[in-house]
């Protein structure tokens, strides 16, 4: 476990050391966002996801240097995350349309195909076992990474929810990899986990930095890549349940792809500092709005609720991995 521990430590340390510099740079350039769920509306540095990419690059290259025979797998994973991160950075600096961004994120799956970093036969499911999707699986990979990157991007309503829920997903993928003996899933989860923990520490309530699309798209693509490369597709679908529900409800109520700036906010801030679900019928139904439909909450409570849902999904995903082990 020496290599695995080193990979985690490098990713964590690189992100921890670079995050303050990224925050200062973004603030000095006026790249800030207003925290809409605070009464004083503070300005928070954006694009903290850059530090995640720095840490992810450092951890993945460290793993590739220590294990050159696995370099194609590791580089395929890294390039997938970097492509999604670049698309996110472009969107942060010059917003893309609701149709262009998802189309561009299709590119994030290409490195996995070019590097041959996947099992061409297709995913493995509990009870069913190994599927045979040799012809269509490359297309599935391209679509899957676009879905995971955009689903993660859509579930970022409160301080710490995206970073916290994705940390939970990564841990569940790591445990699932241990259960199934999937080295690829284990090492890739460790590459991502360190930078994600750092982001959560800075992004949790009250947030000192926002991830930006550079972070959320890259993290979503990285998680999708872990699922594909580590052959953890079935467990990943369960772990992603909150993100999938949120995306489904939002898209079904609006009836099309949309950007948050194009629609009324589903959550509004009360004069007492608590949040409540909007009554505007034009606002999308989201997971955050559903949670707040039961009554007003402080942002910390609402964020904790979403993370708890992610923990439940993560536990179920680990159980799914166990079923895969005993039934296939």
C-alpha positions in Angstrom: 0.0 0.0 0.0 3.0 2.3 -0.1 2.3 3.4 -3.7 -1.4 3.9 -3.0 -0.6 6.0 0.2 1.9 8.1 -1.7 -0.5 8.8 -4.6 -3.2 10.0 -2.1 -0.7 12.1 -0.2 0.7 13.8 -3.3 -2.8 14.7 -4.5 -3.9 16.0 -1.2 -0.7 18.1 -0.6 -0.7 19.5 -4.1 -4.3 20.7 -3.8 -3.8 22.0 -0.3 -0.8 24.0 -1.2 -2.2 25.4 -4.4 -5.7 26.3 -3.2 -4.8 29.5 -1.3 -2.8 30.7 -4.4 -5.7 29.9 -6.7 -8.1 31.8 -4.4 -5.9 34.9 -4.3 -5.4 34.9 -8.0 -9.2 34.6 -8.8 -10.1 37.4 -6.3 -7.3 39.6 -7.7 -8.8 39.1 -11.2 -12.3 39.7 -10.1 -13.3 36.1 -10.8 -15.7 35.9 -7.9 -19.3 34.8 -7.3 -22.0 36.1 -5.0 -23.1 33.6 -2.3 -26.8 34.0 -2.9 -27.8 32.0 0.2 -26.2 34.5 2.7 -27.9 37.6 3.9 -24.8 39.7 3.5 -24.2 38.3 -0.1 -20.4 37.8 0.3 -18.2 37.6 -2.8 -16.4 34.3 -3.0 -13.5 33.4 -5.2 -14.6 31.1 -8.1 -12.8 28.4 -10.0 -11.3 26.6 -7.0 -11.6 23.5 -9.1 -8.3 24.6 -10.7 -6.6 23.4 -7.5 -8.4 20.1 -7.8 -6.9 19.7 -11.3 -3.5 20.5 -10.0 -3.7 17.9 -7.3 -5.3 15.3 -9.6 -2.5 15.9 -12.2 0.2 15.5 -9.6 -1.3 12.3 -8.1 -2.0 10.7 -11.4 1.5 11.5 -12.9 3.1 10.2 -9.7 1.2 6.9 -10.1 2.2 6.7 -13.8 5.9 7.3 -12.9 5.8 4.6 -10.2 3.8 2.2 -12.4 4.8 2.9 -16.1 3.1 -0.4 -17.2 -0.2 1.2 -16.2 0.5 4.6 -17.8 -2.1 4.2 -20.5 -4.9 3.7 -18.0 -3.7 6.5 -15.7 -3.2 9.0 -18.6 -6.6 8.1 -20.2 -8.2 8.9 -16.8 -6.2 12.2 -16.4 -6.9 13.5 -19.9 -10.6 12.8 -19.6 -10.7 14.9 -16.4 -8.6 17.7 -17.9 -10.7 17.9 -21.1 -13.8 18.3 -19.0 -12.0 20.8 -16.8 -10.9 22.9 -19.7 -14.5 23.0 -21.0 -15.6 24.1 -17.5 -13.0 26.8 -17.4 -14.2 28.2 -20.7 -17.8 28.2 -19.4 -16.7 30.0 -16.2 -14.9 32.7 -18.1 -17.3 33.0 -21.1 -20.6 31.1 -20.5 -21.5 28.5 -23.0 -25.0 27.7 -24.1 -27.1 25.0 -22.5 -26.7 22.8 -25.6 -23.0 23.5 -26.5 -21.6 22.6 -23.1 -23.1 19.1 -22.9 -22.0 18.4 -26.5 -18.4 19.5 -25.7 -18.3 17.3 -22.7 -18.7 14.3 -25.0 -15.1 14.8 -25.8 -14.0 13.9 -22.3 -14.6 10.2 -23.0 -12.3 10.1 -26.0 -9.0 9.6 -24.1 -10.3 6.5 -22.5 -11.0 5.1 -26.0 -7.7 6.2 -27.5 -5.6 4.9 -24.7 -7.5 1.6 -24.6 -8.2 2.1 -20.9 -11.4 0.0 -20.7 -12.8 -3.5 -21.0 -14.2 -3.7 -24.5 -16.8 -6.4 -23.6 -18.9 -4.0 -21.6 -20.0 -3.6 -17.9 -20.6 -6.2 -15.3 -23.9 -6.4 -13.4 -24.9 -8.3 -10.3 -26.5 -11.7 -11.0 -26.3 -11.0 -14.8 -22.6 -11.0 -14.9 -20.4 -9.9 -17.8 -22.4 -8.3 -20.6 -21.3 -8.3 -24.3 -21.5 -4.8 -25.7 -18.3 -4.7 -27.7 -19.8 -2.7 -30.6 -21.8 -0.1 -28.7 -19.8 0.2 -25.5 -17.4 2.9 -26.9 -20.5 5.0 -27.6 -21.8 4.3 -24.1 -18.5 5.5 -22.7 -18.7 8.8 -24.5 -22.2 9.4 -23.4 -21.6 8.2 -19.8 -18.8 10.7 -19.1 -20.9 13.6 -20.5 -23.8 12.5 -18.3 -21.7 12.2 -15.1 -19.9 15.5 -15.6 -23.1 17.4 -16.2 -25.0 15.6 -13.5 -22.4 16.6 -10.9 -22.4 20.2 -12.2 -26.2 20.4 -11.8 -26.2 19.3 -8.1 -24.3 22.1 -6.6 -27.0 24.2 -4.8 -25.4 24.8 -1.4 -22.0 25.2 0.1 -20.2 21.9 0.2 -22.9 19.8 -1.5 -21.0 19.0 -4.7 -17.6 18.5 -3.1 -19.1 16.6 -0.2 -21.4 14.3 -2.2 -18.6 13.6 -4.7 -16.2 12.8 -1.9 -18.8 10.2 -0.7 -19.1 8.8 -4.2 -15.3 8.5 -4.5 -15.0 6.7 -1.2 -17.8 4.3 -2.2 -15.9 3.6 -5.5 -12.8 3.0 -3.5 -14.5 0.5 -1.2 -16.2 -1.2 -4.1 -12.8 -1.6 -5.8 -11.4 -3.2 -2.7 -14.3 -5.7 -2.5 -14.1 -6.6 -6.2 -10.3 -6.6 -6.3 -10.3 -3.9 -9.0 -6.8 -2.2 -8.8 -7.6 0.4 -11.4 -10.7 1.6 -9.5 -8.7 1.7 -6.3 -5.7 3.8 -7.6 -7.9 6.2 -9.6 -10.2 6.8 -6.6 -7.1 7.6 -4.5 -5.8 10.0 -7.2 -9.1 11.9 -6.9 -9.9 11.6 -3.2 -7.1 13.8 -1.9 -7.9 16.8 -4.1 -11.6 16.3 -3.4 -11.2 16.4 0.4 -9.2 19.6 0.1 -12.0 21.2 -2.0 -14.6 20.1 0.5 -12.6 21.7 3.4 -12.5 25.0 1.6 -16.0 24.7 0.0 -18.0 23.5 3.0 -20.3 25.9 4.9 -19.4 28.8 5.1 -17.7 28.5 1.7 -14.3 30.2 1.2 -14.2 29.2 -2.4 -16.5 28.0 -5.2 -15.5 25.1 -7.4 -16.8 26.6 -10.6 -17.6 24.5 -13.6 -13.9 23.8 -14.1 -14.1 21.8 -10.9 -17.6 20.2 -11.2 -17.2 19.1 -14.8 -13.7 17.7 -14.2 -14.8 15.8 -11.0 -17.9 14.4 -12.7 -15.8 13.2 -15.7 -13.2 11.7 -13.3 -15.9 9.8 -11.4 -17.3 8.5 -14.7 -13.8 7.5 -15.8 -13.3 5.6 -12.5 -16.5 3.7 -13.1 -15.6 2.8 -16.7 -11.9 2.0 -16.2 -12.5 0.2 -12.9 -15.5 -1.8 -14.2 -17.7 -0.4 -11.5 -20.5 0.8 -13.7 -23.3 -0.9 -11.7 -22.1 0.4 -8.4 -21.5 3.9 -9.8 -25.1 4.2 -11.0 -26.3 3.6 -7.5 -23.8 6.0 -6.0 -24.9 8.6 -8.5 -28.6 8.3 -7.5 -29.0 11.8 -6.0 -27.3 13.4 -9.1 -29.4 11.4 -11.4 -32.7 12.2 -9.6 -31.8 15.9 -9.5 -31.0 16.0 -13.3 -34.1 14.0 -14.2 -36.5 16.3 -12.2 -34.9 19.5 -13.5 -34.8 18.5 -17.1 -38.4 17.0 -17.0 -39.9 20.1 -15.5 -38.2 22.6 -17.8 -38.5 20.2 -20.8 -35.1 21.0 -22.3 -31.4 21.5 -21.4 -31.0 24.7 -19.5 -28.5 26.8 -17.5 -29.3 27.9 -14.0 -29.0 31.6 -15.0 -31.9 31.0 -17.6 -34.6 30.0 -15.1 -36.0 31.3 -11.8 -34.1 30.1 -8.7 -35.7 27.0 -7.2 -34.6 28.1 -3.7 -35.1 31.6 -2.1 -33.5 33.2 0.9 -35.8 34.4 3.7 -35.3 37.5 5.8 -34.4 35.3 8.8 -31.5 33.7 6.9 -33.2 30.4 6.2 -33.9 28.9 2.8 -37.2 27.8 1.4 -38.6 26.3 -1.8 -39.9 28.9 -4.3 -43.5 28.9 -5.3 -42.7 30.1 -8.8 -44.1 27.5 -11.2 -41.5 28.4 -13.8 -38.7 27.3 -11.6 -37.3 23.8 -12.1 -38.0 21.0 -9.6 -34.6 20.1 -8.1 -33.5 17.9 -5.3 -32.8 21.0 -3.2 -36.3 22.3 -3.8 -37.8 18.9 -2.9 -35.9 18.9 0.4 -37.0 22.4 1.3 -40.6 21.7 0.4 -40.9 20.1 3.8 -40.1 23.4 5.4 -37.5 26.2 5.6 -33.9 25.2 6.6 -30.6 26.9 7.2 -28.2 26.3 4.4 -25.9 24.1 6.6 -28.9 21.8 7.3 -30.0 21.6 3.7 -26.4 20.8 2.6 -26.1 18.1 5.3 -29.3 16.5 4.0 -28.0 16.1 0.5 -24.8 14.7 1.7 -26.7 12.2 3.9 -28.6 11.1 0.8 -25.3 10.6 -0.9 -24.0 8.5 2.0 -27.1 6.3 1.8 -26.6 5.9 -2.0 -22.9 5.2 -1.4 -23.7 2.4 1.1 -26.1 0.9 -1.4 -23.5 1.1 -4.1 -21.0 -0.8 -1.9 -23.7 -3.5 -1.3 -24.1 -3.6 -5.1 -20.4 -4.3 -5.4 -20.7 -7.1 -2.9 -23.6 -8.6 -4.9 -21.4 -8.4 -8.0 -18.7 -10.4 -6.1 -20.9 -13.2 -4.8 -23.2 -13.6 -7.9 -20.8 -13.3 -10.8 
